[in-house]
Amino acid sequence: MLRLALVAVVTLIAATGALGLRARAQARPAANPRVTERLAALEREAASLAKRSRTLIGEVRKLEVERDLRVEQARQAENAATAARVETDEVRRKLEALESQRTEGLPLLREQFVDLYKRGRRGELALLLSANGLREFARASRAAEALAFRRQRIINDYERTLTALRAEREMLTVRGRELRAEETRAVSARRASERAVTLRAALLDDIDARRDLTAQYLSELQQAYERLGTEITSRASGRIVEPASIPVRPFRGALDWPVVGRLAGGFGTAGATGSPRTGIEVSSAINTPVRAVHDGTVDYAEGYTGLGTLVILDHGADTYSLYGYLAEALVKRGDAVRAGAELGRVGLAPVGGQPTLYFELRVDGRLVDPVQWLKPR
């Protein structure tokens, strides 16, 4: 009977442990929605670029997207590995506590089995038969019941500890396997991003070294800038011009600069393509925060061939600000942003490959010199 009872208890506890493992697996936090959206956007752009006819700026952009995609994947894998490492350490602490609990319970369990051995298989029965009279029999019965209950409780506690130990060891094995997989995935993604950086640099070096490729690349860049201007105009032409809640015009000469850095290319001066710049370029450090110069609504926040990742803010009254060459966008289309809100991070210019922000401003539908609208330096 005792053996059957122990088997039933062990089976029940093992089933409970398995359910606990499944519950803990299901309770793990979901992936960060912003990271998931960023990965999806990069994958969509990569698929779109793969379908286009081959151009130099398209090939450069493909490598930029590949780099950004792999960096995001590595970041996600490293976060997952960190979470797995934390949980692995927690499981190890639980194992140590349970092992200590098991060791502490051994003397008490041994004592009960020694006592059971000394009393023999009919120890409690002998205690009852030795009673004289009903009163002693009742007392002996209570004593025998208490002894049996205490012995069973000690055995059950020990079995629970053993079952919990088995469950935690299983969890440690699972989390260890997941940790190794995430670390491998992170290393692989980092290496892939480094390969994309190397290939992009090699392609740009090849373009610089060959005069015919340089001319083709600069021509394609110029076409990209012109196409952007046409698209901005067409966006505004089909809309009812909404009045601005806070107009930009009164802030002429008082807008904060979109990024900390040095003016590297002025409005109207010859750009890398040889044509006059329609915006300005601000040299900065890689990944420096880029901020909105005025309240507005995000009209565009995706990759744009020739301008890296591009964010366009609609300020109302046919007024727009454009932020190009970004390494990543931290906003999405439709977001309402305040002046000073972080829109993205500084990336690399398509010519020269230096960390640079491209900034363009259109007021009342016309290109203006952004420096005249920004605070004097």
RAPEVEN-V441240 format. One record per helix or strand of 2 or more residues. SS is the DSSP state (H for helix, E for strand). FROM is the first residue (numbers start at 1). TO is the last residue. If there is no record, write none. Layout:
SS/FROM/TO
SS/FROM/TO
This chain:
H/2/26
H/33/51
H/56/119
H/123/129
H/133/209
H/211/237
H/249/251
E/262/265
E/280/283
E/289/291
E/296/303
E/308/314
E/320/329
E/336/337
E/342/348
E/355/363
E/366/368
H/370/373
